[in-house]
Amino acid sequence: MRLAAFMLLFASVSARAQATKDVGNVPEAPTPSISSIEALNYLGGDASMPSFSDSVLGVDSKFRKAMLSHGIALRMIAQGQYTQNMLDAPVPADEQVYVGQRAFGGAMLQPILTADLHQLHLRNAQLYLGGVWNWVSWDPAGPKAFQLWDLYFYKAFGEDRVEMKAGYVSMNLDFIGLFVGGSTSAGAQGVYAVLPYEAGMSYFPLTSPGATLRVRGPSSTYFKAGAQRSIDPRGGPTEVARNNAGFRFIPHGDKLLVIGEGGYLRKASHDAHEAWLRGGYMYNTTAYSNVATGTAESGNYCGYVLMDYQLKQANREHPNQGLYAGGSWMTAPESLDPYARYYEARLYKEAPFQSRPADLVSVVASRTGYSSQYTDKLVAEGKTVWRAGTTLTGSYSFRAVRGNYLNLGLSYVNGPAITPRVPSALKIQVAWTTFF
């Protein structure tokens, strides 16, 4: 089940190059002045990258200062990862159906160039350009890619109450808030929420032309809307095969996906615990293959509701640190998607030890309901199936030294692939990420 394997991998490692310095703290609107190098960091998303000071090169190198004098910053992110099932011996290569059933390795390099556009007399604006080289040892877990990642114009208006992006955008950093603790590098392990990607939303390392708009309302409320060209319905490897440089505007058959999200986001402070409630809906006009009949149908969608709440604060000087709990619910049509329902419960702690303020520990339990129309068809063909997949994952994100993060995870997966009905797995997951 190659599409299934691909979806499961990228639900757990999508956008894996990004991280937060305060890993439990979803970023506020950008506030650094134009003279600050942090004005050239990733802006306007649900997660943020580490500060430039938390990188191998730091902020005081001649290279960084010379580029900053022109309002430009260049950074490189590198990552390697490994996954392996610990319960059974590796299967032959032609029998593999999920990531880790054989020893799995992956690597990526991600150069990013940003400019503050002060030469054009623009304030609170940014040109953002990123590329990616992505490699995996098992092709269905791809895509293998060497292409554009993001290329867009960002602008904030009205004291940062309104933010917009337009260009080639990976939407999974801007909507839903999938990442445990608000950190994509620390929080992705064990999370298998593939439904938004099934519905066509763009995600790392893939991109598509689109635009987003975020409006911050009164009393910590917000509304976001986006529109993008859909990712290919057959998944990432097909998308790359049809659009291998990433610049192709509308490959034949890929149409419009729209998404809307509303929520309440109260940041942690001395007087209040953090609370984040959000819900949204995306709709895709692209034709998808009906999982039972094989006929082409439009109207794929994904609806979602998520909640995260800070149960306990651990440090008054850094109120975002502490213990959090959260939950997720998602739905997609069983007629168009093999993965139809998703439920998740999570418990995580930022700064689990006083001496480790940048670490994060998490426990995530999830259940993915597989489409009954799809599994019934497989059974009628004489194949064995799982009707749902359940995972329990413990992970620890460890900031080793400046600019270097080690993520360790252990996942028990009951129903690791839809078909065939292979035994449950206990997977060890290791990833090392370096920010230059």
Salt bridges, closest charged atoms under 4 A:
ASP46 OD1 - ARG214 NH1 3.65
ASP46 OD2 - LYS224 NZ 3.00
ASP54 OD1 - ARG399 NH2 2.83
ASP116 OD1 - HIS118 ND1 2.61
ASP139 OD1 - LYS144 NZ 2.88
GLU163 OE1 - ARG216 NH2 2.73
ASP174 OD2 - LYS165 NZ 2.89
ASP232 OD1 - ARG234 NE 3.27
ASP232 OD2 - ARG242 NH1 2.46
GLU239 OE2 - ARG229 NH1 2.95
ASP254 OD1 - ARG242 NH1 3.43
GLU261 OE2 - LYS224 NZ 3.64
GLU274 OE1 - LYS267 NZ 3.54
ASP308 OD1 - ARG278 NH1 2.81
ASP308 OD1 - ARG346 NH2 2.92
GLU344 OE2 - ARG346 NH1 2.71
ASP359 OD2 - ARG356 NE 2.79
ASP376 OD1 - ARG387 NH1 2.79
GLU381 OE1 - LYS383 NZ 3.58
